[in-house]
Amino acid sequence: SDNSMIRIFQNILSGFLQPFVPDVREKCVSVVKASVELFQKIRKELLPTPTRSHYTFNLRDLSKVFQGVC
């Protein structure tokens, strides 16, 4: 569910942002919620077709975003 994804990625990102200044740490919740919303929108709107079979998105794609941020 969205709440589970938010909780998981928020914990990961907040742990990574601990050494940063408070202004940066405060953005954690916003970044995670926006990323999950964008991921869900992409999954619903960019459906795979025979010509675009590479449009298959899963949780691994979202985790790669946070891996890149960290």
Backbone hydrogen bonds, N-H to C=O, Kabsch-Sander energy under -0.5 kcal/mol:
donor,donor_aa,acceptor,acceptor_aa,energy
5,M,1,S,-2.2
6,I,2,D,-2.8
7,R,3,N,-2.4
8,I,4,S,-2.6
9,F,5,M,-2.6
10,Q,6,I,-2.2
11,N,7,R,-1.9
12,I,8,I,-2.0
13,L,9,F,-2.6
14,S,10,Q,-2.6
15,G,11,N,-1.7
16,F,12,I,-1.6
17,L,13,L,-2.2
18,Q,15,G,-0.7
20,F,17,L,-1.6
24,V,21,V,-1.0
25,R,21,V,-2.0
26,E,22,P,-2.1
27,K,24,V,-1.2
28,C,25,R,-1.4
31,V,27,K,-2.6
32,V,28,C,-2.4
33,K,29,V,-2.6
34,A,30,S,-2.4
35,S,31,V,-2.1
36,V,32,V,-2.5
37,E,33,K,-2.4
38,L,34,A,-2.5
39,F,35,S,-2.4
40,Q,36,V,-2.5
41,K,37,E,-2.3
42,I,38,L,-2.6
43,R,39,F,-2.4
44,K,40,Q,-1.7
45,E,41,K,-2.3
46,L,42,I,-2.6
47,L,45,E,-1.1
49,T,52,R,-0.6
55,Y,52,R,-1.7
56,T,54,H,-1.8
57,F,55,Y,-0.5
61,D,58,N,-1.2
62,L,58,N,-1.0
63,S,59,L,-2.3
64,K,60,R,-1.9
65,V,61,D,-1.1
66,F,62,L,-1.5
67,Q,63,S,-2.2
68,G,64,K,-2.0
69,V,65,V,-1.8
70,C,66,F,-2.4
